[in-house]
Amino acid sequence: MTDGVVDDPGRTIQSVEIAFAVIDALQETGSAGVTELAELLDHSKSTVHSHLRTLEAQRIVVRDGDGYRLSLRILDMATHVRDQVGNYDVIREEVDALAAETGEVAQFGIEEHGQLSYLYKQAGERAVETASRVGTQQPMYATALGKTILAFLPDDRACEILQSQRYDAQTPTTITSAEALAAELDTIRERGYGIDDEENIEGLRCVAAPVTSDETVLGAVSVTGPASRVTHDRIHDELADEARRAANVIELNTMFA
């Protein structure tokens, strides 16, 4: 007997979902009042106000004039999460070096909840703006980082993610089936790096190398740039080697940490 509590892994708590919706909305807007948030979230003003008061009491949000914004406690929490990733300083140094060497955007990503999560990003002197931001997520199947991580995950975990993906076409060249993705992962394993050939954003190409430790995939490191500069020849003749060099340095520092 469990005091009438049923163990349901699919059960969620609506009030918690609303609280996180408020946090997400404040992240997007920067600052917003009760009325604006109520309209954005399609909840009553009284419901939104109650959640804001609770989040304020927990020091997650602060009053900002007539509205609310996220507090610096979020930054403290984010820093703590970042520091839980082993060798973050080495990752930062190698991604910075990769961006400087290539002149493009360099990034490090990990898998969380079946999606690619960006841990660190640096822009080189010729870098163009990309959609990714530290802490945000992108589909595994449409990114070089995501596909590269998938290729080196244990078979059971990779299969689970492949079957759970919703294969929406981000561009005309996006992989849109588990079967096609599985074939692509075989190619990535054989050559040792993954490519996003304008599959996530038209006009951008990316190459990524895995960062592993024994049987564990720690993440992947990548270089992204406009297709006019990041040509197929440059990917295979230069950028893949640069990404793998950065990945190897991170791996070695992990091994001897």
Secondary structure, DSSP 8 states (H G I E B T S, - for coil): --TT----TT---HHHHHHHHHHHHHHHHSSB-HHHHHHHHT--HHHHHHHHHHHHHTTSEEEETTEEEE-HHHHHHHHHHHHTSTTHHHHHHHHHHHHHHHSSEEEEEEEETTEEEEEEEEE-TT----S--TT-EE-GGGSHHHHHHHHHS-HHHHHHHHHH-----SSTT---SHHHHHHHHHHHHHHT-EEEESSSSTTEEEEEEEEEETTEEEEEEEEEEETTTS-HHHIIIIIHHHHHHHHHHHHHHHHT-
